[in-house]
């Protein structure tokens, strides 16, 4: 069974990230926050495609659902400053 930590490692191994947080405890449904400079200049669909590419076939076979919030480092800083 795939774990949150597995997903985090897969993303970090294929996509340069400043931050990756993955939660989910049922082995099928996960929530992720991913902060990467690779997201600059890309829309949300393009950002999510980068994450799907990092996860490869695991998205089709092992991960049933992944809800993700993708942010640039600047967006992450702005969101945390407002919190």
Jmol script that loads the backbone (N, CA, C; Angstrom):
load data "model"
ATOM      1  N   UNK A   1       0.846  -1.189   0.000  1.00  0.00           N
ATOM      2  CA  UNK A   1       0.000   0.000   0.000  1.00  0.00           C
ATOM      3  C   UNK A   1       0.888   1.249   0.000  1.00  0.00           C
ATOM      4  N   UNK A   2       0.512   2.202  -0.792  1.00  0.00           N
ATOM      5  CA  UNK A   2       1.267   3.455  -0.901  1.00  0.00           C
ATOM      6  C   UNK A   2       0.967   4.348   0.308  1.00  0.00           C
ATOM      7  N   UNK A   3       1.964   5.092   0.737  1.00  0.00           N
ATOM      8  CA  UNK A   3       1.811   5.979   1.891  1.00  0.00           C
ATOM      9  C   UNK A   3       2.037   7.437   1.482  1.00  0.00           C
ATOM     10  N   UNK A   4       1.662   8.335   2.370  1.00  0.00           N
ATOM     11  CA  UNK A   4       1.907   9.764   2.151  1.00  0.00           C
ATOM     12  C   UNK A   4       3.392  10.029   1.936  1.00  0.00           C
ATOM     13  N   UNK A   5       4.212   9.343   2.713  1.00  0.00           N
ATOM     14  CA  UNK A   5       5.662   9.530   2.614  1.00  0.00           C
ATOM     15  C   UNK A   5       6.183   9.052   1.258  1.00  0.00           C
ATOM     16  N   UNK A   6       5.614   7.943   0.731  1.00  0.00           N
ATOM     17  CA  UNK A   6       5.997   7.471  -0.607  1.00  0.00           C
ATOM     18  C   UNK A   6       5.716   8.545  -1.646  1.00  0.00           C
ATOM     19  N   UNK A   7       4.516   9.099  -1.603  1.00  0.00           N
ATOM     20  CA  UNK A   7       4.121  10.114  -2.588  1.00  0.00           C
ATOM     21  C   UNK A   7       5.039  11.323  -2.490  1.00  0.00           C
ATOM     22  N   UNK A   8       5.318  11.754  -1.276  1.00  0.00           N
ATOM     23  CA  UNK A   8       6.229  12.886  -1.049  1.00  0.00           C
ATOM     24  C   UNK A   8       7.587  12.589  -1.698  1.00  0.00           C
ATOM     25  N   UNK A   9       8.106  11.412  -1.473  1.00  0.00           N
ATOM     26  CA  UNK A   9       9.410  11.033  -2.041  1.00  0.00           C
ATOM     27  C   UNK A   9       9.385  10.988  -3.555  1.00  0.00           C
ATOM     28  N   UNK A  10       8.313  10.459  -4.141  1.00  0.00           N
ATOM     29  CA  UNK A  10       8.202  10.394  -5.593  1.00  0.00           C
ATOM     30  C   UNK A  10       8.204  11.797  -6.205  1.00  0.00           C
ATOM     31  N   UNK A  11       7.445  12.705  -5.590  1.00  0.00           N
ATOM     32  CA  UNK A  11       7.372  14.077  -6.108  1.00  0.00           C
ATOM     33  C   UNK A  11       8.731  14.761  -5.984  1.00  0.00           C
ATOM     34  N   UNK A  12       9.329  14.668  -4.789  1.00  0.00           N
ATOM     35  CA  UNK A  12      10.625  15.324  -4.556  1.00  0.00           C
ATOM     36  C   UNK A  12      11.732  14.732  -5.428  1.00  0.00           C
ATOM     37  N   UNK A  13      11.607  13.474  -5.797  1.00  0.00           N
ATOM     38  CA  UNK A  13      12.619  12.819  -6.616  1.00  0.00           C
ATOM     39  C   UNK A  13      12.582  13.232  -8.076  1.00  0.00           C
ATOM     40  N   UNK A  14      11.454  13.780  -8.512  1.00  0.00           N
ATOM     41  CA  UNK A  14      11.310  14.128  -9.927  1.00  0.00           C
ATOM     42  C   UNK A  14      11.054  15.596 -10.204  1.00  0.00           C
ATOM     43  N   UNK A  15      10.766  16.348  -9.164  1.00  0.00           N
ATOM     44  CA  UNK A  15      10.413  17.756  -9.342  1.00  0.00           C
ATOM     45  C   UNK A  15      11.125  18.576  -8.267  1.00  0.00           C
ATOM     46  N   UNK A  16      11.928  19.583  -8.662  1.00  0.00           N
ATOM     47  CA  UNK A  16      12.592  20.407  -7.659  1.00  0.00           C
ATOM     48  C   UNK A  16      11.542  21.177  -6.853  1.00  0.00           C
ATOM     49  N   UNK A  17      11.513  20.941  -5.558  1.00  0.00           N
ATOM     50  CA  UNK A  17      10.488  21.547  -4.701  1.00  0.00           C
ATOM     51  C   UNK A  17      11.118  22.219  -3.491  1.00  0.00           C
ATOM     52  N   UNK A  18      10.497  23.300  -3.079  1.00  0.00           N
ATOM     53  CA  UNK A  18      10.877  23.956  -1.841  1.00  0.00           C
ATOM     54  C   UNK A  18      10.137  23.323  -0.664  1.00  0.00           C
ATOM     55  N   UNK A  19       8.939  22.793  -0.949  1.00  0.00           N
ATOM     56  CA  UNK A  19       8.121  22.193   0.103  1.00  0.00           C
ATOM     57  C   UNK A  19       7.168  21.180  -0.513  1.00  0.00           C
ATOM     58  N   UNK A  20       7.034  20.032   0.136  1.00  0.00           N
ATOM     59  CA  UNK A  20       6.021  19.048  -0.234  1.00  0.00           C
ATOM     60  C   UNK A  20       5.434  18.520   1.067  1.00  0.00           C
ATOM     61  N   UNK A  21       4.132  18.673   1.219  1.00  0.00           N
ATOM     62  CA  UNK A  21       3.404  18.107   2.357  1.00  0.00           C
ATOM     63  C   UNK A  21       2.312  17.214   1.785  1.00  0.00           C
ATOM     64  N   UNK A  22       2.273  15.976   2.216  1.00  0.00           N
ATOM     65  CA  UNK A  22       1.251  15.047   1.746  1.00  0.00           C
ATOM     66  C   UNK A  22       0.592  14.415   2.962  1.00  0.00           C
ATOM     67  N   UNK A  23      -0.732  14.417   2.950  1.00  0.00           N
ATOM     68  CA  UNK A  23      -1.499  13.798   4.025  1.00  0.00           C
ATOM     69  C   UNK A  23      -2.481  12.810   3.427  1.00  0.00           C
ATOM     70  N   UNK A  24      -2.821  11.823   4.204  1.00  0.00           N
ATOM     71  CA  UNK A  24      -3.786  10.804   3.805  1.00  0.00           C
ATOM     72  C   UNK A  24      -3.452   9.524   4.522  1.00  0.00           C
ATOM     73  N   UNK A  25      -4.442   8.911   5.099  1.00  0.00           N
ATOM     74  CA  UNK A  25      -4.146   7.736   5.910  1.00  0.00           C
ATOM     75  C   UNK A  25      -4.899   6.479   5.484  1.00  0.00           C
ATOM     76  N   UNK A  26      -5.641   6.549   4.377  1.00  0.00           N
ATOM     77  CA  UNK A  26      -6.371   5.352   3.965  1.00  0.00           C
ATOM     78  C   UNK A  26      -5.676   4.588   2.842  1.00  0.00           C
ATOM     79  N   UNK A  27      -4.533   5.100   2.375  1.00  0.00           N
ATOM     80  CA  UNK A  27      -3.790   4.416   1.324  1.00  0.00           C
ATOM     81  C   UNK A  27      -4.288   4.657  -0.089  1.00  0.00           C
ATOM     82  N   UNK A  28      -5.354   5.458  -0.235  1.00  0.00           N
ATOM     83  CA  UNK A  28      -5.911   5.695  -1.563  1.00  0.00           C
ATOM     84  C   UNK A  28      -6.181   7.170  -1.854  1.00  0.00           C
ATOM     85  N   UNK A  29      -6.569   7.933  -0.845  1.00  0.00           N
ATOM     86  CA  UNK A  29      -6.936   9.343  -1.010  1.00  0.00           C
ATOM     87  C   UNK A  29      -5.924  10.212  -0.274  1.00  0.00           C
ATOM     88  N   UNK A  30      -5.372  11.193  -1.002  1.00  0.00           N
ATOM     89  CA  UNK A  30      -4.318  12.012  -0.431  1.00  0.00           C
ATOM     90  C   UNK A  30      -4.543  13.485  -0.752  1.00  0.00           C
ATOM     91  N   UNK A  31      -4.024  14.342   0.126  1.00  0.00           N
ATOM     92  CA  UNK A  31      -4.023  15.788  -0.070  1.00  0.00           C
ATOM     93  C   UNK A  31      -2.574  16.242  -0.040  1.00  0.00           C
ATOM     94  N   UNK A  32      -2.219  17.140  -0.953  1.00  0.00           N
ATOM     95  CA  UNK A  32      -0.831  17.593  -1.022  1.00  0.00           C
ATOM     96  C   UNK A  32      -0.752  19.100  -1.214  1.00  0.00           C
ATOM     97  N   UNK A  33       0.272  19.670  -0.614  1.00  0.00           N
ATOM     98  CA  UNK A  33       0.678  21.053  -0.868  1.00  0.00           C
ATOM     99  C   UNK A  33       2.078  20.953  -1.451  1.00  0.00           C
ATOM    100  N   UNK A  34       2.253  21.534  -2.632  1.00  0.00           N
ATOM    101  CA  UNK A  34       3.535  21.438  -3.321  1.00  0.00           C
ATOM    102  C   UNK A  34       3.972  22.842  -3.729  1.00  0.00           C
ATOM    103  N   UNK A  35       5.163  23.229  -3.291  1.00  0.00           N
ATOM    104  CA  UNK A  35       5.716  24.545  -3.607  1.00  0.00           C
ATOM    105  C   UNK A  35       6.971  24.322  -4.454  1.00  0.00           C
ATOM    106  N   UNK A  36       6.955  24.894  -5.671  1.00  0.00           N
ATOM    107  CA  UNK A  36       8.095  24.714  -6.570  1.00  0.00           C
ATOM    108  C   UNK A  36       8.264  25.936  -7.464  1.00  0.00           C
ATOM    109  N   UNK A  37       9.520  26.299  -7.717  1.00  0.00           N
ATOM    110  CA  UNK A  37       9.789  27.380  -8.668  1.00  0.00           C
ATOM    111  C   UNK A  37       9.439  26.944 -10.091  1.00  0.00           C
ATOM    112  N   UNK A  38       9.309  25.639 -10.318  1.00  0.00           N
ATOM    113  CA  UNK A  38       8.918  25.126 -11.634  1.00  0.00           C
ATOM    114  C   UNK A  38       7.505  25.557 -12.033  1.00  0.00           C
ATOM    115  N   UNK A  39       6.702  25.982 -11.059  1.00  0.00           N
ATOM    116  CA  UNK A  39       5.323  26.378 -11.324  1.00  0.00           C
ATOM    117  C   UNK A  39       5.208  27.815 -11.837  1.00  0.00           C
ATOM    118  N   UNK A  40       6.290  28.574 -11.749  1.00  0.00           N
ATOM    119  CA  UNK A  40       6.255  29.968 -12.213  1.00  0.00           C
ATOM    120  C   UNK A  40       5.865  30.039 -13.681  1.00  0.00           C
ATOM    121  N   UNK A  41       4.918  30.937 -13.983  1.00  0.00           N
ATOM    122  CA  UNK A  41       4.501  31.166 -15.355  1.00  0.00           C
ATOM    123  C   UNK A  41       3.582  30.096 -15.925  1.00  0.00           C
ATOM    124  N   UNK A  42       3.164  29.149 -15.086  1.00  0.00           N
ATOM    125  CA  UNK A  42       2.279  28.086 -15.551  1.00  0.00           C
ATOM    126  C   UNK A  42       0.915  28.219 -14.871  1.00  0.00           C
ATOM    127  N   UNK A  43      -0.129  27.832 -15.596  1.00  0.00           N
ATOM    128  CA  UNK A  43      -1.454  27.843 -14.976  1.00  0.00           C
ATOM    129  C   UNK A  43      -1.608  26.581 -14.121  1.00  0.00           C
ATOM    130  N   UNK A  44      -2.698  26.488 -13.384  1.00  0.00           N
ATOM    131  CA  UNK A  44      -2.906  25.369 -12.457  1.00  0.00           C
ATOM    132  C   UNK A  44      -2.898  24.021 -13.176  1.00  0.00           C
ATOM    133  N   UNK A  45      -3.483  23.947 -14.344  1.00  0.00           N
ATOM    134  CA  UNK A  45      -3.506  22.679 -15.084  1.00  0.00           C
ATOM    135  C   UNK A  45      -2.078  22.251 -15.430  1.00  0.00           C
ATOM    136  N   UNK A  46      -1.275  23.189 -15.904  1.00  0.00           N
ATOM    137  CA  UNK A  46       0.117  22.881 -16.246  1.00  0.00           C
ATOM    138  C   UNK A  46       0.913  22.488 -14.998  1.00  0.00           C
ATOM    139  N   UNK A  47       0.647  23.162 -13.884  1.00  0.00           N
ATOM    140  CA  UNK A  47       1.320  22.820 -12.628  1.00  0.00           C
ATOM    141  C   UNK A  47       0.971  21.400 -12.205  1.00  0.00           C
ATOM    142  N   UNK A  48      -0.314  21.059 -12.260  1.00  0.00           N
ATOM    143  CA  UNK A  48      -0.753  19.720 -11.864  1.00  0.00           C
ATOM    144  C   UNK A  48      -0.181  18.664 -12.809  1.00  0.00           C
ATOM    145  N   UNK A  49      -0.052  19.008 -14.081  1.00  0.00           N
ATOM    146  CA  UNK A  49       0.533  18.065 -15.034  1.00  0.00           C
ATOM    147  C   UNK A  49       1.987  17.749 -14.675  1.00  0.00           C
ATOM    148  N   UNK A  50       2.716  18.745 -14.171  1.00  0.00           N
ATOM    149  CA  UNK A  50       4.092  18.503 -13.725  1.00  0.00           C
ATOM    150  C   UNK A  50       4.124  17.501 -12.576  1.00  0.00           C
ATOM    151  N   UNK A  51       3.169  17.639 -11.654  1.00  0.00           N
ATOM    152  CA  UNK A  51       3.108  16.710 -10.519  1.00  0.00           C
ATOM    153  C   UNK A  51       2.713  15.316 -11.006  1.00  0.00           C
ATOM    154  N   UNK A  52       1.724  15.236 -11.890  1.00  0.00           N
ATOM    155  CA  UNK A  52       1.318  13.937 -12.432  1.00  0.00           C
ATOM    156  C   UNK A  52       2.482  13.264 -13.150  1.00  0.00           C
ATOM    157  N   UNK A  53       3.261  14.058 -13.877  1.00  0.00           N
ATOM    158  CA  UNK A  53       4.432  13.518 -14.563  1.00  0.00           C
ATOM    159  C   UNK A  53       5.438  12.968 -13.550  1.00  0.00           C
ATOM    160  N   UNK A  54       5.619  13.686 -12.440  1.00  0.00           N
ATOM    161  CA  UNK A  54       6.542  13.227 -11.393  1.00  0.00           C
ATOM    162  C   UNK A  54       6.067  11.902 -10.790  1.00  0.00           C
ATOM    163  N   UNK A  55       4.759  11.723 -10.700  1.00  0.00           N
ATOM    164  CA  UNK A  55       4.213  10.497 -10.114  1.00  0.00           C
ATOM    165  C   UNK A  55       4.125   9.360 -11.126  1.00  0.00           C
ATOM    166  N   UNK A  56       4.134   9.697 -12.407  1.00  0.00           N
ATOM    167  CA  UNK A  56       4.135   8.683 -13.461  1.00  0.00           C
ATOM    168  C   UNK A  56       2.939   7.750 -13.390  1.00  0.00           C
ATOM    169  N   UNK A  57       3.175   6.486 -13.653  1.00  0.00           N
ATOM    170  CA  UNK A  57       2.108   5.487 -13.694  1.00  0.00           C
ATOM    171  C   UNK A  57       1.482   5.226 -12.329  1.00  0.00           C
ATOM    172  N   UNK A  58       2.130   5.664 -11.274  1.00  0.00           N
ATOM    173  CA  UNK A  58       1.558   5.482  -9.929  1.00  0.00           C
ATOM    174  C   UNK A  58       0.197   6.164  -9.811  1.00  0.00           C
ATOM    175  N   UNK A  59       0.024   7.258 -10.563  1.00  0.00           N
ATOM    176  CA  UNK A  59      -1.244   7.980 -10.542  1.00  0.00           C
ATOM    177  C   UNK A  59      -2.362   7.119 -11.102  1.00  0.00           C
ATOM    178  N   UNK A  60      -2.045   6.245 -12.019  1.00  0.00           N
ATOM    179  CA  UNK A  60      -3.054   5.385 -12.637  1.00  0.00           C
ATOM    180  C   UNK A  60      -3.265   4.104 -11.842  1.00  0.00           C
ATOM    181  N   UNK A  61      -2.218   3.628 -11.190  1.00  0.00           N
ATOM    182  CA  UNK A  61      -2.275   2.307 -10.584  1.00  0.00           C
ATOM    183  C   UNK A  61      -2.423   2.321  -9.066  1.00  0.00           C
ATOM    184  N   UNK A  62      -1.631   3.125  -8.368  1.00  0.00           N
ATOM    185  CA  UNK A  62      -1.579   3.042  -6.910  1.00  0.00           C
ATOM    186  C   UNK A  62      -2.367   4.133  -6.190  1.00  0.00           C
ATOM    187  N   UNK A  63      -2.446   5.311  -6.787  1.00  0.00           N
ATOM    188  CA  UNK A  63      -3.073   6.453  -6.119  1.00  0.00           C
ATOM    189  C   UNK A  63      -4.463   6.649  -6.693  1.00  0.00           C
ATOM    190  N   UNK A  64      -5.458   6.458  -5.862  1.00  0.00           N
ATOM    191  CA  UNK A  64      -6.841   6.591  -6.326  1.00  0.00           C
ATOM    192  C   UNK A  64      -7.221   8.065  -6.505  1.00  0.00           C
ATOM    193  N   UNK A  65      -6.853   8.903  -5.540  1.00  0.00           N
ATOM    194  CA  UNK A  65      -7.206  10.326  -5.605  1.00  0.00           C
ATOM    195  C   UNK A  65      -6.132  11.167  -4.930  1.00  0.00           C
ATOM    196  N   UNK A  66      -5.753  12.229  -5.611  1.00  0.00           N
ATOM    197  CA  UNK A  66      -4.783  13.172  -5.062  1.00  0.00           C
ATOM    198  C   UNK A  66      -5.317  14.578  -5.278  1.00  0.00           C
ATOM    199  N   UNK A  67      -5.672  15.224  -4.190  1.00  0.00           N
ATOM    200  CA  UNK A  67      -6.081  16.616  -4.231  1.00  0.00           C
ATOM    201  C   UNK A  67      -4.843  17.440  -3.927  1.00  0.00           C
ATOM    202  N   UNK A  68      -4.526  18.387  -4.787  1.00  0.00           N
ATOM    203  CA  UNK A  68      -3.286  19.131  -4.558  1.00  0.00           C
ATOM    204  C   UNK A  68      -3.470  20.635  -4.692  1.00  0.00           C
ATOM    205  N   UNK A  69      -2.669  21.322  -3.916  1.00  0.00           N
ATOM    206  CA  UNK A  69      -2.566  22.772  -3.997  1.00  0.00           C
ATOM    207  C   UNK A  69      -1.132  23.033  -4.436  1.00  0.00           C
ATOM    208  N   UNK A  70      -0.978  23.641  -5.602  1.00  0.00           N
ATOM    209  CA  UNK A  70       0.349  23.933  -6.141  1.00  0.00           C
ATOM    210  C   UNK A  70       0.593  25.433  -6.074  1.00  0.00           C
ATOM    211  N   UNK A  71       1.781  25.795  -5.605  1.00  0.00           N
ATOM    212  CA  UNK A  71       2.127  27.202  -5.410  1.00  0.00           C
ATOM    213  C   UNK A  71       3.575  27.463  -5.798  1.00  0.00           C
ATOM    214  N   UNK A  72       3.827  28.676  -6.263  1.00  0.00           N
ATOM    215  CA  UNK A  72       5.207  29.120  -6.434  1.00  0.00           C
ATOM    216  C   UNK A  72       5.717  29.523  -5.045  1.00  0.00           C
ATOM    217  N   UNK A  73       7.032  29.640  -4.872  1.00  0.00           N
ATOM    218  CA  UNK A  73       7.553  30.092  -3.577  1.00  0.00           C
ATOM    219  C   UNK A  73       6.986  31.458  -3.174  1.00  0.00           C
ATOM    220  N   UNK A  74       6.782  32.323  -4.147  1.00  0.00           N
ATOM    221  CA  UNK A  74       6.245  33.652  -3.846  1.00  0.00           C
ATOM    222  C   UNK A  74       4.803  33.551  -3.343  1.00  0.00           C
ATOM    223  N   UNK A  75       4.002  32.721  -3.993  1.00  0.00           N
ATOM    224  CA  UNK A  75       2.617  32.526  -3.551  1.00  0.00           C
ATOM    225  C   UNK A  75       2.578  31.907  -2.156  1.00  0.00           C
ATOM    226  N   UNK A  76       3.467  30.970  -1.883  1.00  0.00           N
ATOM    227  CA  UNK A  76       3.539  30.334  -0.569  1.00  0.00           C
ATOM    228  C   UNK A  76       3.872  31.375   0.500  1.00  0.00           C
ATOM    229  N   UNK A  77       4.840  32.248   0.205  1.00  0.00           N
ATOM    230  CA  UNK A  77       5.209  33.300   1.156  1.00  0.00           C
ATOM    231  C   UNK A  77       4.043  34.236   1.420  1.00  0.00           C
ATOM    232  N   UNK A  78       3.342  34.628   0.357  1.00  0.00           N
ATOM    233  CA  UNK A  78       2.183  35.514   0.507  1.00  0.00           C
ATOM    234  C   UNK A  78       1.093  34.862   1.336  1.00  0.00           C
ATOM    235  N   UNK A  79       0.798  33.593   1.090  1.00  0.00           N
ATOM    236  CA  UNK A  79      -0.236  32.872   1.835  1.00  0.00           C
ATOM    237  C   UNK A  79       0.130  32.740   3.308  1.00  0.00           C
ATOM    238  N   UNK A  80       1.389  32.491   3.599  1.00  0.00           N
ATOM    239  CA  UNK A  80       1.815  32.332   4.995  1.00  0.00           C
ATOM    240  C   UNK A  80       1.896  33.652   5.724  1.00  0.00           C
ATOM    241  N   UNK A  81       2.172  34.725   4.994  1.00  0.00           N
ATOM    242  CA  UNK A  81       2.237  36.050   5.613  1.00  0.00           C
ATOM    243  C   UNK A  81       0.842  36.501   6.052  1.00  0.00           C
ATOM    244  N   UNK A  82      -0.183  36.038   5.323  1.00  0.00           N
ATOM    245  CA  UNK A  82      -1.565  36.427   5.634  1.00  0.00           C
ATOM    246  C   UNK A  82      -2.148  35.578   6.748  1.00  0.00           C
ATOM    247  N   UNK A  83      -1.533  34.432   7.044  1.00  0.00           N
ATOM    248  CA  UNK A  83      -2.064  33.528   8.069  1.00  0.00           C
ATOM    249  C   UNK A  83      -1.784  34.010   9.457  1.00  0.00           C
TER     250      UNK A  83
END
end "model"
wireframe off; spacefill off
backbone 0.3
color backbone group
